[in-house]
Amino acid sequence: MGTALRRVLFVIVIVSTWEIISKSNLFPTFMFPPLLIPNDPGGVTVLSTFVNGLISGQILEATGVTLSRLLVGFAIAVVLGLTFGFLISRYKWVDDTLGFFVTALQSIPSIVWFPLAIVWFGLGNISILFIVAIGATWTMTVNSSTGFKNVPSLYLNAARTLGSSGFHLARTVILPASVPHLISGLRVAWAFAWRAIMAGELLGGSGGLGYLLDMGRSLQSMDLVLSIMIVIGIIGTIMDNQVFRRMERSVARKWGMGA
């Protein structure tokens, strides 16, 4: 049995179980809204809400808003993380100061920064970008600094013997040799950024998936809430399996670390 078939069957089992629970009346309807056309003519199904949202463009538009914010915040986090990571790996005094500070900041959930973001930037895109960036920066910093520190000294000595130094050494030796760690850092940082933007949009965003989630909560429209959760899960799965895992496998093959 192929992987795709197993996944399809697993989804079918989940959907069937969900439908049985919804028809058993063991739980309130708002907790498990029917997946099929319900007996109540005023009810709206999760799947029809999901499909109608795609057709009308509401979900697609919200997804575009969220992804645009996410990409900007993630790009900022990557640039800052690479810069901080390089400085931490290059200078002992930076490692003893900023490196220690980053380790402490990494343990703070990004959503904890939201009150400060509101005070500093007000409710809006800037606050959300701040939450996304700060949610991913520290993870990217830790992974990149680890990768830079683990560059074999043989590579560095050979490059320096040939006259490489400074930016040229970082670009041609340190950065390429750190790629496996950097890819892992990107994958984890993306996951943190994805969670951060959902939290940020739930609390103060407009027009994104988090906004639709909050609207569904306010209207007690669990079919809308669950539809957005499906979208979030689909995007997360696509990014993890089709982007970052492929990058990791490609790097592993190139570096001789995988089949």
Buried (B, 14 or more C-beta within 10 A) or exposed (E): EEEEEEEEEEEEEEBEEBBEBBBEEEEEEEEBBBBEEBEEEEEBBBBBBBEBBBEEEBBEBBBBBBBEBBEBBBBBBBEBBBBBBBBBBBEEEBBEEBBEEBEEBEEEEBBEBBEEBBEEBEBEBEBBBBBBBBBBBBBBBBBBBBBBBEBEEEBBEEBEEEEBEEEEBBEEBBBEBBBBBBBBBBBBBBBBBBBBBBBBBBBBBEBBBBBBBBBBEEEEBBBBBBBBBBBBEEBBEEBBEEEBEEBBBEBBEEEEEEE
